[in-house]
Amino acid sequence: MSYLNDKVRSFVEMADPLSMLTDDIEDEEIEIDTSSSTNDKSQNSSVSQKKTDDIDHDASHSSAEHEPGSKEFDREGNIDSPLSDNFDILAKIDEEMGSAPQDLAVTVDNPEKVVKTMESYIAFSVKTKTTRSDFEDPEYNVKRRYNDFLWLRQQIEEKNPALIIPPLPEKHNLTIDRFDKEFIKFRQVALDRFMKRLSLHPITSQDSTLKAFLTLDDSEFQVFKKQGAGLFSRVTKSLSTKGGSLMLKNRAEEYSKMYEYAQSFGQKMAVFERIALRVSSEQNDYLQALAGYVPAYEEWAAKETELAGNLSAMAKLMSSLHDNLKSMVDETSLKIILPTKEYFLFTDSIKAALTSRDALQHELEVITEELVKCREEKQQMEDGTESKGFLSRSNTEEATQAKADKLSGRISELENAHAQCKTKLEERNLELKTDMERWHLGKKADIKEWLCGMADRHIDTYDKQIASLENTLEVLKNSISSK
């Protein structure tokens, strides 16, 4: 993401202050008791720890009191969306980078079963239309299987650890036939949503791996995959995952609130999904029972000619009621259950981005502690308060100077590492908060679409049901009056 760093740096001052440090470590002054000729190591250790803790404590209060993105719990215990009222950073970065690009349109459709000697799988058509100059052609159509999408997501996540990468549909389990038509349709729609989110994001849409995924034919893409994933990326991911279990000394409250919000939102989505699945199951049972009326009325009509007209009208009514309701149930599966599941999985993406961010802060804390200790040791040497054993008293002045030079070199290395890590953490914080804001905006739009769409589908379905009932009632009334 180096191409983004220059743009991000220009907005670093707008970001919330670092929770780790408030002052540059170069300005720190370590107080040492120079009146004693011998140094109490345990006392120095406590001084060092107190110094680091004081820095962390001050930074924590500064972060909690002044960061505009922080949100509190309301009186009912609900977790408010962090950063929901702060759009300044998002607006300025979008203005600088350009809003969500409209020059790359991707569609996933046309699933086909591929049968080979050793395996069978479903391949999807990934169609791309673009006006971007970095693409050789305006249109592409390639075939990709689920594992290819999985690889793409892993690569983009590794290169963009601060971004909330869209989730993929879950892998099939042993209870589901992976060649079942409904399962394939569900997966195709989910993969289409995944690719659209990547292609509309101002950062991931520019990713070279995404371009290769969209443009290379199958043989070229398989070669690209083997070259693209190496040991380093796997080790990096392992370290990032491990970082999530580390205890941070001073994690800013806003990131804790992000995690708490992800937990709470995920639980709500899980409940919503369970309810939607239960309702869908009950509706399917009702549909199955309703469908049984049709042959029953038809058989009855065939045996009683005097009632044949009325019974046939009832059979037609039941068929109409069934078809109208089935259309709504099918739409609910794709437009309610699928996006609900997607947003439940999105919470894992948020946690992964936070874990990556925490691992970087932990690295900064470790560097800070070592730097403080090295500075203390050097100061003790300069003040003549360094603890010396029996053998060390015979050290020559040259040996002492060599040790001091070595310490100075180590301090210089740590200062450079600290500055780089601090800058990297600032950039990652900014990227994470910006992407979190984008995610909240998309979530609000999606939920509005779900609810409005659900209401419209119910209204449309029941309008059709009423029309069918009224038509049947008219037929029955006319039949009675004619007699």
Helices and strands as residue ranges (DSSP letters): H 2-9, G 12-14, G 25-27, H 41-66, H 88-97, E 104-115, E 120-130, E 139-145, H 146-159, H 181-200, G 204-206, H 208-215, H 218-228, H 231-243, H 253-303, G 305-307, H 308-332, I 333-337, H 338-383, G 391-394, H 397-482
